[in-house]
Structures are given as structure tokens and as C-alpha cells.
Amino acid sequence: MPSHRRLYVHIGLQKTGTTYLQAAMLGNRDRIASQGLALVPPTKKEAYQLMLAVRERYQPGRDPDEVADALSVFESRVARSSAPRMLLSQESLSAARPAQVRRFLAACEGVEVHVVLTVRDLARSVPSAWQQDIKAGRTFPYGGYLRRLQNMEHNGALRHPWIQLDPPAVLARWAAELPDGRIHVVTVPPPGGPPTLLLERFCRVVGVDPAGLTHTETPSNTSLGRVQVEVLRRVNGELPDEVLRRQVYSGVGKRFFAAQVLGDQASRSIRVPARLRPWCEEVSSRQVAALEAAGYHVEGTLTDLRCADAAFTEEADEPDEAEVSRAAVAALADILTRRAFEKRSSAPRLGRARTALGRLRSLGRTG
């Protein structure tokens, strides 16, 4: 096949609008295909399985058998595709180690690989990274998580969770294996901008006209409030290992309890303690300088990576116990209501019952 075919590999970072962008691409397969861009693999599930294979995270008995062959299947699909441009989007590829990067690129022989990294300011990324870990079944308290991040950054530890917060380090691994001009940075706009601006920036990189694209963010990636994440964290600590398995927890923990139950509650956002503002600003400045010095193509502006005042709070690291109790009671009431009506065909009655829960849900914040 001609060597000028391109493969865009969108590797994250996590919580930088990746779910939104993936939904836009997946939901418009035909439209973007008519513009010369094919999704390889064609589904989000297969992209996730490919990531597990690339990062050598396959666990027989825990993961589907397809994961074992995901990289060879991907290699065959890339070789067979007649599309002038292809796109793979999987945010956890950002944590691939150098040897894993090389192994992946070896499977892309015959195409011109371009790496795309979406990046958000550190002060918004830190709380989102903690929330993402809790929504994966982990149990780190927020204050301890913050201290862990500081220690990892200070010691140059390029592993989870810090690797997801260090764009220059992530890109250096991929840039070492690619010719110049193959790295693209897309900055996430600050709050208050046009809602489609991130998609427009991403589309400019992959060569797609965003006009007319339909897009919605999936419920599984709903952002939770500070109190609600604390409830989820404590529940995670009581779950048996069998429920915490990746294929089980993603359904009952993330998509049901977190997204549908806790995600419905009134909440306040998670922010960074004000005492960490000097650290956030210092690290952000060094990261921006490193990205500028590397000379990567930037879609957007690196000034988007400045830490905004609204990202910080004087509140204590841990929420008030009464708030946590009220949110937990509201969650239990919601689950019982769902259980009471799940086998009935009386949708209007369920709707009225769930409307009545609005007061309970608001208790998660106001009491």
C-alpha cells in the first residue's frame, strides 16, 4: 500500500475530552468516512482491547480471549484498509512504555503514523485524574492522592497516576520513535468557550470538517461532585474482589452506580486545595516551556494550560461527614426505587417516584 497513508493515534490524555471526541467520531462513522477518515478499530470496545494488548495488560480468565490477538488483528486491518487516513483513539495508550510504543509502531508498517495528544490545564486535570481512579474501583483518599502526585512529580516517576498528568514526558516517548512533524498537541479550551471548540480543533488535525457532526458524551463518563466521589470511594472499599474485576465493575460501579445514581445528585465540583496552587503553577510553567521547546504542532494555544483561579479552593481536603451521609442515603433511596419498578411496565409511576427523589438528591450538597 502507498506509504503516504496516515494513521492518527489519539493517545489521551485521560479526562481531556476524549470520551466526547470518541463519541463524535464513532457516531459519525459514515460522514467522516466520506471525508477519507476510517476508524481502526471500528468500535470503542476493540480500541480498548487493543490498548490492553499494547500495554501488556491482558489477563487470561479476566479479559476476553480477543485481547490476546488484538494487536495482530489491528495490524491486519491497517494493512487492508484503503482509506487515505485512519484514526485510533484510546486514552490509556498515553501510559505506554517505550518498548510498548516501539512494538505498537512495528504493527503500523506501511503507514505514516501521527500522534495526537489532547491536553488540559493541570489544576483541572488533577481532580479529574483522582475521580477517574475512583471510578475504576480504587480507594485513594483525595488528600493522600495529592501528596502521592507531588512525590511522583518531584522524583520524576513516570508511572500511573502521574504519567497521565505529564504531557511532555508522554510525548517524548512517542517522539523518540517518529520523524519530526508527527506530533500534534490539541489544547482543551478553558471553561466558557464555544462548546464545540475542542471538536473543531481535533478535526483540523485529522482532516475532517466538523460541520454537521452530531455528538453526545456517554453517561459512563459523567463527572461527579466532591461528596459523590467520596461516597463511591468508600463503597469501593467494601466491595469483594470479584465485583472489582474490570469487566464487572465497569458495568455496576462506573456505568450504573457512579453515572446513573451518584451522577444524578446535586453536587459541587472537585477542586485543588489553595495550598497547592504554587506547585500547580510551577509545574504547569515547566510543562508549557517543554512543549514549546519541543516544537510540536499545537492546535489551540498553550496559554489554555494556565491554571485558572476557579480551579482552587480553601475548603478542606475531605468533605463533611454529614454531607457524605446524606448523599449515601439519597443514593440508597434511588437504588431502592429503581429496584421496586425495574420489572414493572409502569414507566409513568417510576417517573413520578424518581421525580420525588429530587429532594433527596439535592441533600448531597445542601442537606
N, C-alpha and C positions, 0 to 999 in steps of 0.2 A: 504494500500500500504506500501511497506517496507520503514522504516524510513531513510534509507541511501540515498534515492533520494535527489538530491541537486537542489536548486533554487538559481541562481546567480542574484542578484538585482543590476544592474548598475545604480547608482543614480546621476550621473554627476561627476564633477561639470559642469555648463554651460561653453561653449566655451573652452572645453578641448579635442577637437577631438570627441565629442560624435556623431555628425552627420556623420562623417567619419566612425566611428566604427559601428553605426547602419546600415549605407548603406552596409557595408561589410557583416554584419550578415544577413540582410534582402535579400540581393542579392545572398546569397549562402545558402538559407534555406535547400535545398536538401543535399548539401555537408556536412554542419555541422550536419544535422540530421543523416547522415550515420555514424558520429562520436559520436553519442549519445547525441547531444545537440539540444533541441527543443526551439523555440521561443514562449513564452507565455506572452502576447497575440501574435498572429502571424503577426500583422501589426503595423506600427508606429501610425496610427490613433487611434487604440484601446488602445495602450500603453498610448497615450496622454489622452484619455478619462478616463482611469484608474487612472492616476495621478490626474485629476480633482476631481474624486470621493474620492480618498485617502485624498487629501488635503482640502476636503470640499469646493471646488470652483465651484460646479455645480450651474448654474443659469438657472432655467426653463425659456423657451422662448428665451434665448440667446444661450444655448448649446443644442446639440442633446439629445433627450429623452434617448438614450442608456447610457448616462453618469450616470443616476440615478441608474442603475443596474450594472455598470461596475465592482464594487468590488465583488459582488456575482457571476457574470459571471466568473471573474478571479479565484475565489475560486473553482468553479466547474471544470474549465479547469485544474487547478493544481491537483486536486484530481483525475481526469480522465486520466491524462497523464501517459503513460507508459515509457516515456523517463527517462533514469537514471539521466540526467542533463537538467535543463531548464534555460532560460535566459529571464529576463525582463530588458529593457534598456530605462530609461526615466529620462532625466537630471534634471527636475524640482522636482523630488522626494527628492532631496537633501535639499529642504527647508521645508520638513515635520516636524511638531512639535512633541514633544514626544508622546502625546496622539494619534496622527495620525500614528506614527510609530507603536505603540502597536496595533492599530486597523488593520493596514495592516498585521502585523505579525500573528495576530489571524486568518487571512484568509489563512495563509500558513501552517496550521496544517498538520503534517504528512511528511513534507519535511525539509531538513537541509538547512536553509537559510544562504547564504553568501552574504555580501555586498561588492560591488566593487566601488571604487571612483577613477576617473581619476583627476589628479591634475597638474596644470601648475604654473609656477613662477608668483608671484604677479604682477610684473611690466608689464608682457604681459597680465595678466588677467584683470587688471583694465580697460584699454581702451576697451577690448573686452566686458566687462560687460556693459559699457556705450553704446557701439554700439548695443548690444543685446536689451537693454531697448528702444533705439530709434527705432529699427526695430520691436518693439512690439507696437509702436504708442505713446510712451512717448515723452516728450519735455524738459527734464532737460538740461540746458547748461552744457558743459563739465566742466568748472571751478566750477560751483555750485555743480555738481555731485561729483567732487573730494573732495570738502570740506565736503559734506554730508558723504562720506565714512570715512573720517578721524574722524569725530564726532562720527559716529556709532561705529567704532573700539575702540575709546577712552572710550566710555560709555558702551561697551560690549553689544550693541544692536544686538541681533541675529534674525534679520528680513531682508527682502529684502531692498536694494540690497546687504548688507554686508554679509549675510549668505552664499551667493554664493562664497565668497572670503575667507572664514574661514574654511578650511578643518578639523582642529581638533574639532571645535565646531559641525560641521555636523556629523562627525563620532562618537563623544561622545554620541549623541542622539541614534544612532543605536547600538553602542557597549553596552550601558546600558541594552539593551533588548536581547542580544545574548551571547552565551558562547564564551570564549576566542578562538581565532584562526579563527573567521568567518569574519574578516575584512581584505580587500585587497586594497592596495593603488598602483595605476599604475601611474607613473610619465610620463608627456609629455616630450619627448626629446627636447633639445634646437634646434634652427634652425641650419641647415647644416648637420644633421644626415641623415641616410637612411630613405627614405620616408615611408617605411613600418614598421619602428621600433615600433611605438606606437601599431599598429595592432598586431605585434608579441608578445609584452608584454601582451596585453589584452588576446590574445589567450592562452598564457601559463596559465593564471589564470582560464579560463573557460574550459580548457582541449581540445582545438581544434588545429589541425595542420594548420597553416596559408598558407602553400604551396598550390598554385593553387587557392586561393580565389581571385575572381575578386571584385573590389571595386572602386567606384567613389563617390565623395562628391556631394550632391544635390545642385542645383543652389540657392535654398531658403536660404542657409546659407553662401552665398558669403560674404567675408569680404570687407567692403567699406573703402575708404580713408577718411582722416580727413575732407576735404571740402565736400565730398559727404554726409557724415553723418550729417553735419551741414545743408545741403540743405534739407535732409529728416526730420530733427528735425523741421525746420521752416514750412515745408509743413504740418507735423503732427499738428502743432498749428492752422492751418487753416481748418482742416477737421471737418465736423459735427460729432456728437456723433454716428450717425447711421453707418458711414463709419469706425469709430474706434472700432466698435464691433469686438470681437475676430474672429468670423467666416468670417467677411467681410474683415477686414484689412489684415489678413494673406495672402489673395489672391492678393488684389490690391496694398497694401502697401509694404508688405515684399517680396512676390514672384515675383511681376511684377515691381513696381517702384524701389525698392531697388536692387533686384538681377539682373533684366534684363536691366534696364535703367541706374541707377547710377553705377551698378556693372561693366558696360562696359567702364566707363570713366577711363582715366589715372589718377593715384592718388598717394598720399604719405600716408604712414601709420600713424595711431594714436599712439602717444607715451605719456609717462608720463613726465610732466614738471620736469626739473632737480632739482628744489627746493624741490620736494617731494622724492628725492632719499633717504635721511636719514630715512624718515618714512617707505618707502617700505622695505629697508634693515633691519631695526629694527623689523618690523612686520614679515617679512619672516624668520628671525632667530628664533623668538619665536615660529612660527608655525612649523618649522622643528624640533626644540627641543621637542615640544609637540608630534609630530608624532613619533619621536624616542622613547620617554619615554613611549608611549602607547604600543609599541611592535607590531604594526601591520605588517602583511606580506607586504613587499614592492617589487613590480616588477619594475625594473629600479633602480634608485638611487636618494636619497633625495638631492644630490648635483645638480640635474636638476632644483631644485626650487630656485637656486640663481638668483638674478637679474642681467641681462647682461647689459653692457654699452650701447648697441644699443637700449635698451628699453626706454632711456631717451632723452629728447630734451631741448634745450634752447629756442625754439620757444614760442611765446605767446600762452595762452590757447585757444584763439579764432582765427580763420583764417581771412585773409584779406577779406574785403567786395568785392573787385573786383574779387577775386577768386571764391567766393560764387556766384556772379552774372554770371560769365562765365559758371560755372558748371550748374547753373539753366537754362541758355539759351540752353546749349547743351542738357540737359535733355528734354526740351520742343521740340527742333528740332527732337530729337529721337522719342518722342511720336507722333508728327505730321506725321512723316514718316511712322511709324507703322500704324497709323490710315488711311493714304492715301492708303495703299496697303493691308490692312487686309482682304478685301473682294474680292480681285483680285486673279487670279491664276497665276499672272506673278511673280513667285519667282525670276527669274534672274534679273528682273528690281528692285525688292525690294533689292536684294543682292547688286546691283550696287549703289543704293541710300544709303543704310546703310554703304557701304564702304566709300562713300563720307563724311559720318558723322564722320569719324575717326579724321579729323582735329578739329571738334567741341568738340569731347570727350576729346581730349588732352588739350583743353583750361581749363578744370577743374583744371589742375595743372600748365600749363606753360603760358597761355594767348596767 
